[in-house]
Amino acid sequence: MPKTNAEIKNAYAKKAYDDIRLQVKKGQKEKIRSYAQSIGMSLQGYINKLIADDMGEELTREK
């Protein structure tokens, strides 16, 4: 039985990435997302950049 595109993407993500759960107070997620978009970034990209900047590391993006 062929896998759906979503199943293939999910399997790859599970193999290639670690998950970190982040909780913020209600309403904060949308404020952070809006700010990230205002500087041309996704929410995830913004959070990753903040972590890398704080740790003094360059983010490398493998494709």
N, C-alpha and C positions, 0 to 999 in steps of 0.2 A: 504494500500500500504506500503510495507516494506521500511524502511529508508536505505540509503546507509551508509557504514562505515564512510565516510567523514561527512555526516550529523549528525551521532551519536557523533562523536568526536567534531564537531563544537558546538553542543548543550551542551555537557559537558563542553567544554572550556568556553563558554559564561556564564554558571552557576557557574563555579568554579574559574574563574580568572578575574581580572580587567585588562584593557588595558591601557597602557601609550604610547603615541606617542612621539617619539624622532626624531628630525631632525638634521642632520649633513651636512656639506658642501659636495658637489659632490666629490666622491673619498674617503672620510673618512670612510665610512661604510666598504668598502673592506679592508682598512688598519687595522681597528679595528677587523674585522672578522679574518683576517690573523694572527694578534697577538694573539687573543683568541685561535685559533687553534694551534698555536705554543706552547701554555702552556696547551694544552689538554682540552680546554673548548669550548663550543658553544658560539656564540655571545650573546645570551640571558643569558646564565649562567654567562658569564663574567660580563655583565652589572649588573645582579642581585647581584653578589658577590661584585662588587665595591660599590653598594648602601649599602648593608648590612655591609661591612667593614667600610664605612664612618659613618654609623649610630651606629656602635659598637654593632651590633646584629649578631647572628648566623642565617644563613639561615636554615630553616627547610623544609624538602621536604616530603610532605605527598603523599602517594601512594594510 
